[in-house]
Amino acid sequence: MLTFAWPYLFILLPLPLLFKTKQKQQTGHLHLPGVGHGQQANLSSKGKPKRILLWLMWALLITAVARPLWVGEPIELPAKGRDLMVAVDLSGSMQIDDMVLNGQNVDRFTVIQHVVSDFIDRRKGDRIGLILFADHAYLQAPLTLDRKTVAQYLREAQIGLVGKQTAIGEAIALGVKRFDKLDNSNKVLILLTDGSNNAGNIAPLQAAELAKDSGVKVYTIGVGADEMLRRSLFGTQRVNPSSDLDEATLTKIAQITGGEYFRARDPQQLEQIYHEIDKLQPVSRDQLSYRPQTELFYWPLAFSLLASALMAIGSLPLFQRKRTEKSQ
């Protein structure tokens, strides 16, 4: 909305009237020699546009001095909040379409994008970061209050973007590194994967010990259905698409760091897991808020200068001569 920093300065608007009244009292009426009353009235009427322009300039100057501001929507800032880093597996196995979303078979990563984006949007007051990992782990978004941008980065991610394998230990270590310089904060890392560690330069349990020493709590989530139908030359077979999921290691990581391990076999379970995490790590409540302000004083100031320039151009001898010729 539009507001003014110093609205009381508008009381200066009638100030020129005081000087005009005082001047009339001191000098009286001015009679031009050789000009009749009718001609004087005609000259006076020609000065009306000039007086209107002067009043407009004065009003614009007062408006500029009063500091018009455009105040935006309130933005909440946590005074003492939680910092959540979300690490998402982009390995090739995330392409397995063993999930059902809105009545259609979809791959695991599509479900993660759908559910995790909603989770990120609910974490008002918390700082959120995003790590993507496959052959190696990469920081896609640092810890930020801009939840919409983090969710957008997740929606734009592609399977195989950073390789085909799974570097779980490296993802945890990168998350711990991003938390290193943070004090007075609940440090939480949420790791989603559908496989086992087969890449990277650090073992998952070694990374879990680093997380424990740094006060980072890790919640691990194993994604994938227990069975799915697969067609082959020998007909339809029931297979376990999550046979590569290393639940033992994921459980141990959670135990070491004081977190929990969850199993997500379908979108509903994954959604429920994030509701459980909301209970275990509630949204920050100690918050500050501010409303961004945009200065607008330069607009009335610019228009006032433009009016002044028009008046100066109009007073040039060339324009004065043309007016005289027209009047004759």
N, C-alpha and C positions, 0 to 999 in steps of 0.2 A: 504494500500500500504506500501511498504518497504521504510524506510528513515533512515537517520543517524542524530543524535543530533549534532555531531561535525565532519562533513565530511572533514574539512580542515586538520585533523590529518593524512589523507592519504598521505600528502606530506612527511611524515617520512618513507615511504616505501623504497626509495633508500638509506636511511642512511647507511646501512652496506656496500654499495659499496664505499662510501667515505673512511671509515676506511680501507677497503681492498686495495684501491689504495694507500693510504698513507703508509700502511705497506709494500707494494711492493717497493715503492720508497726508503724506509729506509733500508730494509734488502736485497733487490735483490732476486735472485733465490736461492733456497735451494737445495744443492746437497747432497744426502745421500752417505756416504762412502761405497764402495764395491758394489754399485748398479749402473748398467749401465743406459743409457738414456732410453732404451726400457723398462726396468723394472720400472723406475720412471714413465713413461707415463702410464704403466699398473696400478700402484698404484693410480695414479691420476684419471684414469678412474673409478676405484672402489670407489673413493670418491664422484662421481657425485650424486648417490642416496642420500648420506648423505647431500650434499649441497642443493639438491632439498627439502629435508625434513626440513632443517634449514630455507630455504626461506619460505616454507609453514607455519612453526611455526610463523615466524616473521609477515607474512601477516595476519595470523589469530589473532595474538595479537593486531596488529594495528586495525583490523576490530572490535575487542571487545572493544578497548579503544574508538573508534569513536562512540560507543553506537548505534548499530542498533535497530530500533524501528519498530513495526508493528502498523500502524495508522488505526483505524477502521472508520466506517461511522460516519458522524456528528450526534450528539444527541442534540436536542433542549431542553433548560431549560427556563422556564418562570421566568423572574426577578420579575414580578408582574402579577400574573395570576389568573385564576379562579379555584375554587375547586368545583367539582360536585360530589355529592353522589347520586347514583341511588339505590332506594329501590324497590324491586320486590316481589310481593305477590306470595307465593308458596302454598296457601291453596288448598283444594281439588277441589273447583269449577273451578280452572284453567285447569282442565281436560276436561271441556265442549268443544266439537268440533264444535263450531258455527262460525269458521273462515274458509276462503278459501285462500290457498296459492299455487300459481302455479297450479291452477286448481284442487286442492285436498282439501278435508275437513280436517282441522287440529285443534288441541286444542289451547286455548288462549296462553298458555305458549310457545308453539312452535313459534307462531308469535312474541311474545315478544323477545324470544331469537334471532330470525332472524333480527328484526328491530333494537333492542337496541344494538346488537353487531356492526352493521354498524354505529350507532350513536357514540358509544364509539370510534371506529376506526377513526372517523372524527375529534375528539376533540384533535388535535395535539396542544401541548403547555399547555393543562390543566391537572390538576391532577384529576383522577377519582377514586372513591371508590364504593363498592358494598355492599348493605345490603339485606339479604334475610329474609323474615318474614312470619310467619303463627301463630302458638300458641304463639310464642315469636319472637323477632327480634334478628338476629345474624349478626355480622360484618364478611362478607366473604372476603373482600379485603379492606385494609385501603387506604387512598388517596395516589395515586402513579402516576408517569408518564408512568408506564409500562401498556399501554392500552391493549396490546395483552393478557397479563396475566389476566386482569380483564374480558375481553371478553371471554377468555377460561373458567374462573370460572363460568360465566353465562351459557355458553353452557353445562357445566358439571353438573349443578344443576338439581335436580329432584323434581317433585311435591310430596309433603308429606314429604320432607326431614326434615322439622322442624315442622311438625304437619299438621293439617287439617283446623284450624280456621284462623281468621284474626286479627292480633294485629296492627292496623294502628297507633294508638297513640304511641305504644312502638317503632315502626320503626322510626317515626319522632323524638322521644326523643333520640334515639340512634344516629341518624344523627346529631342532635344538639350537642350532647356530643362530637362527633368526630371533630366538628368545633370549639370547645370551645377555644383551645389554638392558633387558627390561627388569625393573624392580617394582615391588608393590603391585603385582599382577598375578591373576590366576592363569597359568600357562597350560593350555590344553591343545593337544594334537589329535586330530581325528583322521585315522588312516583307513582307506578303503582299498581292498585288493581281492582278486579272485584266484590267486596262485601262491607260489612259494618263491622265496628269494633265490634267484639264479643269475644275478648281475650285480654290478656295483663293487665298490672297494671296501666295504665295511659290513660285517655280519649283523643281522637284525638284533641278536641278543646283546652284542657289544654296543650297538647304538642305543638299546634300551637302558643299559647301565649309564651311558652318558646322559640320557634323558632324566633318569632318576637323580643323578648328581646335580643336575641343573634345575630340578624342581618342576620338570615338565611331565604332566600326566597324559598318557597315551590311551586313547580309546580305539581299539581295532575292530574292523567290521569285515567279515568274510562274505563275499557276494557270490551268488550262484545257486541254481536249483539243485536238488538232490537227484533228480532224474528227468530225462526228456526222451521223446520218441525220435529215433533217427532211422531214416530209410536207407536201405542198402540193397545189394544184389540178392541177398537172402531174405528180404522182406523187412518189416518194421521191427526194430529192436529198442529195448529200453536200456539207456546208458546213463552213467553218472557223469554229467558235464563238469562237476566240481571235484573230480578225483585228484587234481593237482593242488587243491587248496590246502595249505599247511596250517590247519587249525591249532595244532599243538604249539607251534612257534608264536602264532598270533596271540594265543591265550597267555603264554609265558611273558610276552612283551607287556601285555596289559597288567599282569600280576606284578612284574618288576617295578613298573612306574606308578602303580596305584590306580590304574584305570580299570576298564572292563572290556571283555571280548563279546561281540555280538555276531549272530549269524543271520544274514538276510537272504532268504530263499525266494522272495518275491517282493514286488513294490510295497505291498502292505506291511510286511515285516520291516522293510527298510524305513518306512515312514514311522512306524512305531518305535524303532530304535532311536530315531532322532528326537522323538517326544521324550523318551527315557533320558537321553542326554540333556535335554532341556531341563528335566527335573534334577539331574545330578549336577549340572552346571547352569544354574538359572541365569537369566539375563541380568546384566548390571543394573542396579537400582540407584546408586549414588551418581547422579548425572547433573551436569551443567548444560545450559542451553544458551544459544545466542542467535540473533537474527542478522544475517548479512545485510550491510547497508551500501548502497551505491550513490555516490555524490552526483547531483544533477544541476549544480549551480552554474555550470558552464553553458547550459542551454539558454536561460534568460540573459546571461551575460553576453553571449554571442549575438542574440537577437537585439539587445540594446546597442551593441557596437554596430550592428548592421543598420539600425535606425539612425544612429549618429552619422554613419557614412553617407546614407541617403540624404540626410539634411545638409551635410557639408557639400555634396555634389550639387544639390539644388540651389545652394547659395553662390555658386560660381558665376562670374560675370556673364558668361555665355548664356546660361539659363535665365539669369535676371533680364538680359536684353530681349530674349525671346518672349518672356512674360510681358514686358513693356510693349513690345510690338503687337502682341495679341490684344492687350487692353486698349490700344489705340485703334 
